[in-house]
Structures are given as structure tokens and as C-alpha cells.
Amino acid sequence: MDSVIKAVVVYLVLWLVIRSSGRRTLGQLTVFDFILFLIVGGAAQRALMGQDYSLTNAFLVIITFVAIDILLSFVERDVPGVAKILKGVPTIVVENGHVLSGRLRRARVTEDEVLEAARHSHGLERMDQIRFAILEASGRISIIPRAPGDKPDAPVTAG
């Protein structure tokens, strides 16, 4: 039972740490992020296993993690609003070619990263060619290009 309690606690702590690090970490894993996750994984393994490296304990911890993941997926599906807390919500960071600086800053995303996503997905080179850039809950940046005849508007929402 001790292993199950440890697994639940470690799962929750890791979820909080990764969730608080922001969506950018999930969508754009740098070498530093990868090394950090390896170190965190090693530390979590030692915390979970303690001195008990038996197969039984390892399987118990794995089963606990899978059970938590399944339980959370049911909760997300059946309880309105929980998915927003667990997974986050998309955030518009560029609207009608105008950068929403406050949102970019909060998301720790740069204009260059938005333009990179625009180049990769649609071959766009300038911010004014973007109708919307959306930082998805997954950390990926979705780009919706302007239609050829669209006129530049002022952004509708505030940053």
C-alpha cells in the first residue's frame, strides 16, 4: 500500500510541476528540458522505489500510474470544466496580424516562435499575414492565415 500512496503523491507532484512549467515546455522540448526531464524521472524513480526494487513493487507503481491516468480521463470526460484545469485551454496570441504581447509573455512564447510556426505550417513570413495564432493546450502553435483580400483590423480582444 505504501507504493500506491507514493505513486499517487509523485504523480500529483510531477503533474503540478509540469503543468506549472507551461505549455511551451510540452510543445517545444529543448535539450535542457530533455535533460531536466531525465533527471526528474530518475529522482521520481528513486522516490517511488525506495529500497524495494522488486518486480512486484515496480508493477504496482506502473499499475497505479495507469489507473490514475484512466481515472483522470473519465473525470475529464464526465465533469465539465475539469479538462480546462487538467489540460489547459487554447490561447490566442496573435489576432488579425497584431501580437497580443501580454499573452505571449504569460505563455513564455516569442514572436519568432510564432513566425516559425507560421513558416512551417503555411509558408507565411510576416505577422500581418496571420489572422490568428493560437497556443494550443498541447503547446503547439496553430496558425490561421489571412485570406488574400482581408483588410488588417484592430484586435478584438485585449492582451
Buried (B, 14 or more C-beta within 10 A) or exposed (E): EEBBEBBBEBBEEBEEEEBEEBBBBBBBEEEEBEEBBEEBEEEBEEEBBEEEEEEEBBEBBEEBBEBBEEEBEEEBEEEEEEBEEBBBEBBBBBBBBBBBEEBBEBBEBEBEBBBEBBEEBEEBEEBBBBBBBBBBBEBBBBBBBBEEEEEEEEBEEEB
